[in-house]
Amino acid sequence: MHMMNGHVAFWPMLLMIIFWIGLISFGVYLVTNFIKGDKKKTPLQIIKERLAKGEIDELEYERLKSVIKQK
């Protein structure tokens, strides 16, 4: 830091603090998005997962799939 008559210059210190806060925030954002992965699923992927989990049967799956394809 630059010394001005025994006092630390205010603006360079403030800019450095803002820079580090921004850099750390950006890093946290990247890490959390990397951990979460891509959460955007298509409707077809969702009904495939529901079929695999046993939440719906094959008839319901085919009905929903035909509804999705009509749109």
VENTA-V75422 format. One record per residue. N is the residue number from 1. PHI is phi in radians with two decimals (NA if undefined). PSI is psi as a letter, one per 30 degrees, with the letter a starting at -180 (* if undefined). OMEGA is omega in whole degrees, -180 to 180 (NA if undefined). Layout:
N&PHI&PSI&OMEGA ; N&PHI&PSI&OMEGA
//
This chain:
1&NA&l&178 ; 2&-1.47&k&179 ; 3&-1.74&k&178 ; 4&-2.22&j&-179 ; 5&0.96&h&178 ; 6&1.50&f&180 ; 7&-1.97&k&177 ; 8&-1.31&k&179 ; 9&-1.10&k&-174 ; 10&-1.28&e&-173 ; 11&-1.12&e&178 ; 12&-1.07&e&179 ; 13&-1.17&e&179 ; 14&-1.10&e&179 ; 15&-1.11&e&179 ; 16&-1.15&e&179 ; 17&-1.12&e&178 ; 18&-1.08&e&179 ; 19&-1.04&e&-178 ; 20&-1.18&e&176 ; 21&-1.09&e&178 ; 22&-1.11&e&-180 ; 23&-1.14&e&179 ; 24&-1.15&e&178 ; 25&-1.09&e&179 ; 26&-1.11&e&178 ; 27&-1.09&e&178 ; 28&-1.10&e&178 ; 29&-1.03&e&-180 ; 30&-1.11&e&-179 ; 31&-1.12&e&-179 ; 32&-1.14&e&178 ; 33&-1.21&e&178 ; 34&-1.18&e&-179 ; 35&-1.20&e&-179 ; 36&-1.18&e&-177 ; 37&1.36&a&-179 ; 38&-1.50&j&-177 ; 39&-1.56&f&-178 ; 40&-1.45&j&-179 ; 41&-1.91&k&176 ; 42&-1.37&l&177 ; 43&-1.01&e&179 ; 44&-1.14&e&177 ; 45&-1.10&e&-179 ; 46&-1.13&e&-179 ; 47&-1.25&f&174 ; 48&-1.11&e&178 ; 49&-1.15&e&179 ; 50&-1.12&e&176 ; 51&-1.13&e&-179 ; 52&-1.12&e&180 ; 53&-1.38&f&-179 ; 54&1.52&g&-180 ; 55&-1.28&f&177 ; 56&-2.28&l&177 ; 57&-1.66&l&-176 ; 58&-1.12&e&179 ; 59&-1.12&e&178 ; 60&-1.13&e&178 ; 61&-1.04&e&-180 ; 62&-1.10&e&179 ; 63&-1.12&e&180 ; 64&-1.14&e&179 ; 65&-1.11&e&179 ; 66&-1.19&e&176 ; 67&-1.14&e&-180 ; 68&-1.12&e&-177 ; 69&-1.22&f&179 ; 70&-1.27&f&-177 ; 71&-1.44&*&NA
//
